[in-house]
């Protein structure tokens, strides 16, 4: 799979050769499982209901067992009574954290990332080396116009991201906090070359400099 590599000015410099993953049907299933785990574990689980043991009061038997003609009752905090406990209600203390094997989670991330690149919803820029917000805006206009953009960068590239912070449609994301849910978002993603190599592996991303030289000679 070939994708364009842009230079710091937003011009197509060369192409990247990326090894695709096969079996899209299986990949979609893995992605769905991984997203379910991530979103479930992000929930706060604050819902809570008291059982009959936790509701205050109800220690005295309302009436004697026999002879009244009424149904027998042992506590006013029974789930059958108003003001009683809740049967099988939500319990914030019994939060079950879902897990997924790390290899499967990484595979789902790669599937989603490669699909994003294949569909043209993600591009790669060699480096973010601009000094002013005006220059940063010009670079973004060349690559993708009037789109919500998420820029993914390495932690050591954080200083180069300062001119991009003031752009209205640009959202900055460090590679350390970038996850599968971010990949599946509607935003256009711009990776630095270093960030893409970190996610896919340096051996999976090959620069085709020879092709550019051939095109220039023609």
ABEGO torsion letter per residue (X at the ends): XBBBBBBAAGBBABBBBBBBBBGAAAAAAAAAAAAAAAAAAABAGABBBBBAAABBEGABBABBABGAGBBBBABAABAABBGBBBBGBBBAAABBBBBBBAAAAAAAAAAAAAAAAAAGABBBBABBBBABAAAAAAAAAAABBGBBBBBBBBAAAAAAAAAAAABAABBBBBAAABBAAAAABABBBBBBAAAAAAAAEAAABBBBAAAAAAAAAX
